[in-house]
Amino acid sequence: MRRNAFAMRLKPGMETEYQRRHDEIWPELKAELRKAGISDYSIYLDRKTNTLFAFQYLADDATDAELPQLPIVQKWWHMMADLMATNPDESPVSDPLAEMFHMD
């Protein structure tokens, strides 16, 4: 199991809607994330900068790199594109974060 963290950017004023949509995340999307080996997935918001900080565990045999090709993932990205900074394919702009410290 490995830890993975990344940052994304929320557009100003979109905090409430972002939270609402994640409160109602589609069960089939969650199932695909689990199937890809993702667990213990959390997203935090730094309200001062509108930076979203995401953390997840990835199974050693995780297939998360295949998720962008799934129609359900692309549909989610499309639905979320009005709330976040996105790439041309509507995937969230995502910056990997380097682990600087860990304590078990």
C-alpha positions in Angstrom: 0.0 0.0 0.0 1.4 3.4 -0.9 0.2 6.9 0.0 -0.6 9.5 -2.6 -1.3 13.2 -2.2 -2.1 15.9 -4.7 -3.4 19.5 -4.9 -6.2 20.9 -7.1 -7.7 24.4 -7.3 -11.3 25.3 -6.6 -12.8 28.4 -8.2 -13.7 31.2 -5.8 -17.2 31.0 -4.4 -17.6 27.3 -5.3 -17.0 25.7 -1.9 -20.6 25.0 -1.0 -21.4 23.5 -4.4 -18.2 21.4 -4.4 -19.1 20.0 -1.0 -22.7 19.3 -2.1 -21.7 17.4 -5.2 -19.2 15.3 -3.2 -21.8 14.6 -0.5 -23.9 13.1 -3.4 -21.0 11.3 -5.2 -22.3 8.6 -7.4 -22.0 5.1 -6.0 -20.8 3.7 -9.3 -17.9 6.2 -9.3 -17.0 5.2 -5.8 -17.1 1.6 -6.9 -14.7 2.3 -9.8 -12.3 4.1 -7.5 -12.3 1.1 -5.1 -11.9 -1.3 -8.0 -8.8 0.7 -9.2 -7.2 0.1 -5.7 -8.0 3.5 -4.1 -9.0 3.6 -0.5 -9.2 6.0 2.4 -9.6 8.9 0.0 -10.0 12.4 1.6 -10.1 15.9 0.2 -9.5 19.0 2.3 -9.9 22.7 1.4 -7.5 25.5 2.3 -10.1 28.3 2.4 -7.4 31.0 2.2 -6.1 29.8 -1.2 -9.0 27.7 -2.5 -6.5 24.8 -2.7 -7.9 21.4 -2.5 -5.6 18.8 -0.8 -6.3 15.2 -1.7 -4.9 12.1 0.1 -5.5 8.5 -0.7 -4.0 5.1 -0.3 -3.2 3.1 -3.4 -3.0 -0.7 -3.5 0.4 -2.0 -4.7 -1.4 -3.3 -7.8 -3.6 -0.2 -8.2 -4.9 0.6 -11.7 -5.7 4.2 -11.0 -3.8 5.3 -14.2 -6.6 3.7 -16.2 -9.4 5.7 -14.5 -9.2 8.7 -17.0 -10.4 6.4 -19.8 -13.6 5.4 -18.0 -16.8 7.1 -19.1 -18.1 7.5 -15.5 -14.9 9.4 -14.6 -15.1 11.6 -17.7 -18.8 12.3 -16.8 -17.8 13.3 -13.3 -15.0 15.6 -14.6 -17.5 17.3 -17.0 -20.0 17.8 -14.1 -17.2 19.3 -11.9 -15.5 21.5 -14.6 -17.5 24.6 -13.7 -16.2 24.4 -10.1 -12.4 23.8 -10.6 -9.4 24.6 -12.6 -9.3 22.0 -15.4 -7.2 20.7 -18.3 -8.5 20.7 -21.9 -10.0 17.2 -21.4 -11.9 18.6 -18.3 -9.8 16.6 -15.8 -8.9 18.6 -12.8 -5.5 20.4 -12.8 -3.7 18.3 -10.3 -0.2 18.8 -8.9 1.5 15.8 -7.1 2.7 16.6 -3.6 6.0 15.2 -2.3 5.8 13.6 1.1 8.1 15.4 3.5 7.2 13.6 6.7 5.2 10.6 7.8 4.5 9.2 11.2 2.8 5.8 11.8 
